[in-house]
Amino acid sequence: MYLNNCHLIGALSGGVDCQSGYVEIRDGRISSVGEQLPEGAAEVYDCGGGTLLPGLIDLHTHITLLSNVGISCSGDPMQVLVDASAQAKRYLRHGFTTIRDCGSIGRAANYVKKLIAGGVFDGPDLITCGSTLMPSVQNSLSGLAAMNHFCDGVEEFRKGTREEIANGAEFIKIYASGSALLPTGVPLHPIMTFEEIKNLDEQYVMHSYSRFPVALDRGKGATLWDAEGREYIDFTSGIGVCSLGYANEAWANAIYQQAMKVGHISNLFYTEPYARLASRLVPAAGMAAAFFGNSGAEANEGIIKVARKYSYEKYGEGRATIITLKNSFHGRTITTLKATGQDHFHEYFFPFTEGFRYAPANDLEALRAQDRGDVCAVMVELVQGEGGVLPLDKGYVKAVEALCAEKDWLLLVDEVQTGVGRTGTLFAFQQYDVLPDVVSFAKGIAGGLPMSGIMANEKCKDVLGPGMHATTFGANPVCAAAGLVVQEILSDGFLKEVQEKGEYLRKGIEALNLPCFGKTRGLGLMIGVEVREGWANKDIAGKLIENGLLILTAGPGMRLLPPLVITKDEMDKGLDIMKKILG
Ligand SMILES: Cc1ncc(COP(=O)(O)O)c(C=O)c1O
């Protein structure tokens, strides 16, 4: 059963985050968000900020909505003016010409009563109120409430709406007030323009990286919208992080639910999400134990510590060197910069951590040549990501594993970028048919929250004893709850689709025959594209981004890391943009 039209009238909650425009919801998902008033849409009289639509997401409803008035209820009178004018500007930008400031929820209710009395509106079917309602405001609603369902809070509202649907309603009029419909609050549009956001950022943020001139605001699946409402297809996932795309409901709900129970507790106590996430990952990877941290670099520090401690305990001092590969990337801490096999990362920040030597990839003899009796481990990325999406040869990796076993060097695999489904298997080492002694992972593990981890095999799982390795935020149960949703979704069938999508995208790019692109390479949805001589990858990225396709560079080429949930339709849209702009 679908509602054809759900008209909304009312006062949304205070604050500065109200929405304008309309949203269509089909099959429980937002299917489009637009800025034009659709035919037959009713008006929303909004006396505050407001957060409404995600509260409706689980209803099978097609909603049209126009927000007409939005004035902040902030306590600071100056801020009220600032917020009000920002909101008014935003509404005007989205094509609204009338701004009616009701000023308070109570006055909005009275206004609705006037509309009813004047025959403009025949009264809402549902009234929903949030926790912010004062008794005096409830009084002003009482006349309306007498005629309708009165829902106090989001759950009751959903129940009431379902009842209406079950009773055959195709058209429900709602009076919404307070933070009634959504516990968390997700604005549909930002209140600041791109220029305003950029100016603040320029003034207050350390610019240790350069940014593209886009302020991203919201997303769904593999599609994002910027602060001005422009659409982008995303081939980046926030650099390989948002594997479930944007606004995944199961993920967002798990985060909300866990945050409402306990948001953080430290390594000193057990929590269920942490234990459950470890119990899912460890057997699936064929490892023996896990430790969770916050970032990829931190995870790599952890695996380096395991290698050095293992060797020190068994062989004593003087055997602490780790061989890494040229062109690798392992992070930006003082140690992981030095572990990174690219000279330009070894500048400025002296003194770096000692004990790293580098060997060219795919050359076993060169690796052997680095053996000076002081080696404790070899550390590799199976597909060098930042270096240019360069998969290592399978035979080479097998031979490295054998060499490590022969010398009792630990095989450390950095799966910060390749891990957690990115390459079409849970970990890339499963496609290389090797088992690392210790593996690091991060990026996609919690689908967008900061989390990383390491896993060790039976031989190494007890190397770090109590007090030897910890991190304040590392045991965060909200991140772990998000990670559990990611694990739930990464079924074998899903991972097979990741491989198929990777093939589809690579073939699609090659079939475009673009003058600037050469061959493609990669594993699963980790794709590299060669950029031909005479073309600069950064310029190509800039042009594509300007025209609605987010893409990354790596080494001298392009890098694609789309959300793993990307659809064929979204991939086709991205390919069309490439063809139009680069063809
Ligand atoms: C293979 C690899 N290792 C380590 C890192 C560092 O991870 P983080 O930026 O989370 O510290 C990265 C980041 O891109 C990476 O790709």
The ligand as an SDF file (V2000), in Angstrom:
LIG
                    3D

 16 16  0  0  0  0  0  0  0  0999 V2000
   47.6260    0.8340    2.7010 C   0  0  0  0  0  0  0  0  0  0  0  0
   47.4410    1.9470    3.6850 C   0  0  0  0  0  0  0  0  0  0  0  0
   48.0180    1.8710    4.8880 N   0  0  0  0  0  0  0  0  0  0  0  0
   47.8640    2.8360    5.8020 C   0  0  0  0  0  0  0  0  0  0  0  0
   47.1140    3.9530    5.5350 C   0  0  0  0  0  0  0  0  0  0  0  0
   46.9450    5.0260    6.5850 C   0  0  0  0  0  0  0  0  0  0  0  0
   45.6410    4.9770    7.0860 O   0  0  0  0  0  0  0  0  0  0  0  0
   45.0700    6.2040    7.9450 P   0  0  0  0  0  0  0  0  0  0  0  0
   44.9720    7.3600    7.0250 O   0  0  0  0  0  0  0  0  0  0  0  0
   43.7090    5.7220    8.4000 O   0  0  0  0  0  0  0  0  0  0  0  0
   46.0030    6.4210    9.0780 O   0  0  0  0  0  0  0  0  0  0  0  0
   46.4990    4.0790    4.2870 C   0  0  0  0  0  0  0  0  0  0  0  0
   45.6940    5.2750    3.9780 C   0  0  0  0  0  0  0  0  0  0  0  0
   45.3820    5.5880    2.8710 O   0  0  0  0  0  0  0  0  0  0  0  0
   46.6530    3.0460    3.3380 C   0  0  0  0  0  0  0  0  0  0  0  0
   46.0870    3.1180    2.1450 O   0  0  0  0  0  0  0  0  0  0  0  0
  1  2  1  0
  2  3  1  0
  2 15  2  0
  3  4  2  0
  4  5  1  0
  5  6  1  0
  5 12  2  0
  6  7  1  0
  7  8  1  0
  8  9  2  0
  8 10  1  0
  8 11  1  0
 12 13  1  0
 12 15  1  0
 13 14  2  0
 15 16  1  0
M  END
$$$$
